[in-house]
Amino acid sequence: MLSTDQALADIADFVMAMKRERPYLNNATWITLGGSYAGTLSAWARQSYPDLIDGAVSSSAPVLAKADFHEYVVRVQEALEEAQSGCCQSFDDTFRARSSSKQERLLNKVAVLAQYGTANDLEMFCAALRTGEQPIYSIPTDPPISDEEYKLWTYQRCNELGFFASYPTNTTVEVFDILISVFDILYYFTFSTSQDAEELCKEYNISWAEIKANVKATNLMHGGKVIANVSNIVFVRNERDPWTALAVDAETLNKASPVITLPQGSHCQDVLPEKWGETPEMRTARRDIYEAIKNLVLRVP
């Protein structure tokens, strides 16, 4: 799988194969569900193969390809400041005062919290920077990615999607120099200029100009944040998620594919296993998603 088109074709081929091998599935309702990149594929599967895929749930999905993704780092900073005023400065001070090994551990912690942490997790983190306490966070742990998987994902970013974290334009805030490393921890590279991205993609003979052209082609193919004329997709926007900048707009013009907005939701929180202490808005969102799928199953002939 080296492209989104191939991934989508695999989904379609799976559905067709199941129908051939198990005829009783010919009248089944097929609904894709995914979060993050898988959420993007979920929506695009319904868009690309409407005769095979009856509906989709797409959570925290970056449906807009973007080469210069400076919004990610901006949202991380905003989330820390929303949790506690002055948290970014505390993070900056703490980071610079630590040894290199402890700096790496701190970056790993904030990298996971930036995407998956709840509002309470971030508040505890910011408080711990000042008090030195060691809070217990309610966040998932991603399995380690292999070198082969990393190369495949890097190729897709160079060839189709972009998603290169960068410094915000004209920023003078020193903490961005550290927060950019959050993306480094999550995605194995640091990017601040087009030359850095080009260096990363040179293994595949893809220049910065080609990266931007590839990203434009992806958006022309799928519509970016405006996936028009496609019904039966339930989009979920988790507003505290750094990837939300590339998700569908909250007020979409496509009423046939509703958008559920969670003001305090983190990355893919609604599709992760339910846990104790979830907010009422998250419990409501899970019910809304369930009802949307149920209604879709009942009305598809």
C-alpha positions in Angstrom: 0.0 0.0 0.0 1.8 3.1 -1.3 -1.0 5.5 -1.9 -4.5 6.4 -0.6 -6.0 5.2 -3.9 -4.5 1.8 -3.4 -5.8 1.7 0.2 -9.3 2.7 -0.9 -9.2 0.0 -3.6 -8.2 -2.5 -1.0 -11.3 -1.6 1.0 -13.5 -2.0 -2.1 -11.8 -5.3 -3.0 -12.4 -6.6 0.5 -16.2 -5.8 0.3 -16.5 -7.4 -3.1 -14.6 -10.5 -2.0 -16.8 -10.9 1.0 -19.9 -10.7 -1.1 -18.5 -13.3 -3.5 -17.4 -15.7 -0.8 -20.4 -15.2 1.4 -23.5 -14.5 -0.6 -25.6 -13.7 2.4 -23.6 -10.5 2.7 -24.9 -9.2 -0.6 -27.7 -7.3 1.1 -25.6 -6.3 4.1 -25.0 -2.7 5.0 -21.3 -1.8 4.8 -20.1 1.1 7.0 -16.5 2.1 7.4 -15.2 3.6 10.7 -11.9 5.1 11.5 -10.0 7.9 13.3 -7.1 10.1 12.2 -5.7 8.9 8.8 -8.0 5.9 9.0 -10.9 8.4 9.5 -9.8 10.1 6.3 -9.9 6.8 4.4 -13.3 6.0 5.9 -14.8 9.2 4.5 -13.0 8.8 1.2 -14.1 5.2 0.9 -17.8 6.3 1.0 -16.9 9.1 -1.5 -15.0 6.9 -3.9 -17.1 3.7 -3.8 -20.7 4.8 -2.9 -22.2 1.7 -4.5 -20.2 -0.5 -2.1 -19.8 1.6 1.0 -23.2 2.6 2.5 -22.0 5.0 5.1 -19.0 6.1 7.2 -17.9 7.4 10.5 -14.9 9.7 10.3 -13.3 10.9 13.5 -10.4 13.4 13.9 -9.8 13.0 10.2 -7.4 15.4 8.3 -9.3 15.5 5.1 -7.4 18.6 3.9 -4.0 17.7 2.6 -1.5 20.5 3.5 2.2 20.8 2.9 3.0 23.6 5.4 1.1 22.4 8.5 2.0 25.2 11.0 -1.5 25.0 12.7 -0.4 21.8 14.6 2.2 23.5 16.7 -0.1 26.5 17.2 -2.9 24.3 18.6 -0.5 22.5 21.0 0.5 25.9 22.4 -3.1 27.0 22.7 -4.1 23.8 24.5 -1.3 24.2 27.1 -2.3 27.8 27.7 -6.0 26.9 27.9 -5.1 24.3 30.5 -3.2 26.9 32.6 -2.1 30.4 31.8 1.7 30.5 31.6 2.0 26.7 31.0 4.1 27.2 27.8 6.6 29.3 29.7 6.7 26.8 32.5 7.3 24.1 29.9 10.0 26.1 28.3 11.7 26.8 31.6 11.5 23.2 32.7 12.7 21.8 29.4 15.8 24.0 29.4 16.7 23.2 33.0 16.8 19.4 32.4 19.4 17.0 31.1 19.1 15.7 27.5 17.6 12.3 28.7 15.0 14.1 30.9 14.2 16.5 28.0 13.4 13.5 25.8 11.1 12.0 28.4 9.3 15.4 28.8 8.9 15.7 25.0 7.4 12.2 24.9 5.0 13.1 27.6 3.8 16.3 26.0 3.7 14.7 22.6 1.1 12.2 23.7 -0.8 14.7 25.9 -1.0 17.1 23.0 -3.1 14.7 20.9 -4.7 12.3 23.3 -4.8 14.0 26.7 -8.1 15.2 28.3 -8.5 18.7 29.6 -7.8 17.3 33.1 -4.6 15.6 31.9 -3.3 18.9 30.5 -4.2 20.7 33.7 -2.3 18.1 35.8 0.7 18.3 33.4 0.9 22.1 33.7 0.5 22.0 37.5 3.3 19.3 37.6 5.7 21.6 35.7 5.4 24.0 38.6 5.2 21.6 41.6 7.4 18.7 40.4 4.6 16.2 41.1 4.1 13.1 39.0 0.5 12.8 38.0 -1.2 9.8 36.5 -2.6 10.4 33.1 -5.6 8.7 31.4 -4.1 8.5 28.0 -3.6 5.6 25.5 -0.2 4.4 24.4 0.5 3.9 20.7 2.4 0.8 19.7 5.9 1.5 18.3 6.0 2.1 14.6 8.5 0.0 12.6 11.1 1.4 10.2 9.2 -0.1 7.3 5.9 1.5 8.4 7.6 4.8 8.9 9.0 4.7 5.4 5.6 4.0 3.9 4.0 6.8 5.8 6.8 9.2 4.9 6.3 8.4 1.2 2.6 9.0 1.4 3.2 12.4 3.0 5.7 13.3 0.3 3.6 12.0 -2.5 0.1 13.0 -1.5 -0.7 14.4 1.9 2.0 16.8 3.2 1.3 17.2 7.0 4.8 18.7 7.6 4.8 20.6 10.9 6.4 24.0 10.6 6.9 27.2 12.6 4.1 29.7 12.4 4.8 32.6 10.2 6.5 35.6 11.8 6.5 34.0 15.3 9.0 35.2 17.8 7.9 32.9 20.6 10.9 30.8 21.7 8.7 27.9 23.0 7.9 27.0 19.4 11.5 25.9 19.0 10.7 23.2 21.6 7.1 22.4 20.7 8.1 21.6 17.1 10.0 18.7 18.7 6.6 17.3 19.7 5.9 16.6 16.1 9.4 15.2 15.9 8.6 12.7 18.6 5.2 11.7 17.1 6.4 11.5 13.5 10.1 11.0 13.6 11.3 14.2 12.0 11.5 17.9 12.6 10.5 20.3 9.9 10.7 24.1 9.8 11.5 25.0 6.2 10.8 23.7 2.7 14.4 22.6 2.5 13.9 20.3 5.5 10.9 18.7 3.9 12.7 18.3 0.6 15.6 16.7 2.5 13.2 14.2 4.0 11.6 13.4 0.6 14.7 13.3 -1.5 14.9 9.5 -1.0 11.8 9.4 -3.2 13.1 12.1 -5.7 10.2 14.4 -4.7 11.0 18.1 -4.5 9.2 20.8 -2.4 7.5 22.1 -5.6 6.3 18.5 -6.3 5.1 18.1 -2.7 2.9 21.1 -3.0 1.6 20.0 -6.4 0.9 16.5 -5.0 -1.0 18.0 -2.1 -3.1 20.2 -4.5 -3.9 17.2 -6.6 -5.1 15.3 -3.5 -7.4 18.2 -2.5 -8.8 18.5 -6.1 -9.5 14.8 -6.1 -11.4 14.6 -2.8 -12.5 18.2 -2.1 -10.4 19.0 1.0 -12.5 20.2 3.9 -15.6 20.5 1.7 -16.7 16.9 0.7 -19.7 17.9 -1.3 -22.5 15.7 -2.7 -21.7 12.7 -0.5 -24.3 11.5 2.0 -24.2 9.2 5.0 -20.8 10.2 6.5 -20.8 11.1 10.2 -17.8 13.5 10.8 -16.6 14.0 14.4 -14.5 17.1 15.2 -12.6 17.0 18.5 -11.8 20.6 19.0 -8.8 20.2 21.3 -7.1 17.9 18.7 -4.2 19.6 16.8 -5.4 17.9 13.6 -8.8 19.6 13.7 -7.4 22.4 11.6 -7.4 20.0 8.7 -10.9 18.5 9.5 -14.2 19.3 7.8 -15.7 22.6 8.9 -18.1 22.5 11.9 -20.8 24.2 9.8 -20.7 22.0 6.7 -22.9 22.9 3.8 -23.5 19.2 3.3 -26.5 18.4 5.5 -26.6 14.8 4.3 -23.3 14.2 6.1 -23.6 15.7 9.6 -20.7 17.0 11.8 -20.6 16.2 15.5 -18.5 18.8 17.4 -16.9 18.0 20.7 -15.4 21.2 22.3 -13.3 19.3 24.8 -12.6 16.2 22.6 -9.0 15.0 22.0 -7.6 13.1 19.0 -9.9 10.1 18.2 -11.3 10.2 21.7 -14.8 9.2 20.5 -13.6 6.0 18.8 -11.3 4.9 21.6 -12.7 2.6 24.3 -15.0 4.3 26.7 -13.4 5.0 30.1 -14.5 6.0 33.5 -15.0 9.7 34.1 -15.8 10.7 30.6 -17.5 14.1 30.1 -21.3 14.2 29.4 -20.5 15.6 26.0 -18.5 12.5 25.1 -21.2 10.2 26.3 -23.7 12.1 24.3 -21.4 12.0 21.2 -21.1 8.2 21.5 -24.9 7.9 21.6 -25.3 10.3 18.6 -22.8 8.2 16.5 -24.6 5.0 17.5 -27.9 6.5 16.5 -26.6 7.8 13.2 -25.3 4.3 12.4 -28.5 2.6 13.5 -30.6 5.0 11.4 -28.4 4.4 8.4 -28.6 0.6 8.7 -32.4 0.8 9.0 -32.9 3.0 5.9 -30.5 1.4 3.5 -32.5 -1.0 1.3 
